[in-house]
Amino acid sequence: MPKTAVVIFAHGSSIESANDSVRRIAANVRREAGFDVVEAAFLEQGRPDLAGAVAAAVAQGAARVVVVPYFLTLGVHLQRDLPNIVSGLARIHKGVELHVTPPLEGHPALSEILKQRAQEALENTR
């Protein structure tokens, strides 16, 4: 069975604590999900970029890489930028399977999270 890597791909921020938050999510996925390799990656302003994260995963023996966009909606970065980046990575990493999941939009857990956040806010105002 080939080694599988998951790359949590976020936009990135000039505020480093925001990037650290994505890194913590990747670390949680690494601990909880049982994937061979889990890396964080950023489109802009954070390191590593997607190319660096995929290279790190391949260096750790990954033959399959699943890119999970940490984006809410299928905006321009996911419709235009991500496919271009992944296409270039496929040319560099021949023989490595590259898969991209949909964004978070439409996942049933999002409605539950929003409902919980609203309820928490109301409870904190009582």
C-alpha positions, 0 to 999 in steps of 0.5 A: 500500500503506497504511503498517503500524505494529506496537505491542508492547503490554506490561503495564508496570512501576513499575520503569522498566528493565523498561519500557526492556526493552520499548522495546528489543524494539520498537527491535529489531523496528523494525530487523529486521522492516521495518515502517513504524512500530514503537512500544512501549505499556503497559497500566499504569505505562509510557508511552506507553499504547496510545492514545498509541502508536496516535496516534503511529503514525497521526500517522506515516501508519499506516493499519494498526496491528497490536497484538502483546501482549507477554504470555505468556498470554491472561489478564484484561488480554487478554480484557477490557482490551485488547478494550475499549481497541481498541474505543475506539481504533477509534471514535477512529481511523475508517478505521484498521485495528486488528488484535490478535495472540494472546499469546506462549503457544503459539508454538513458539519459547517451548519452545525458549527455555525449553529453552535457558535451562535448558541455560544454567543447567546449564552455568553450574553445572558 
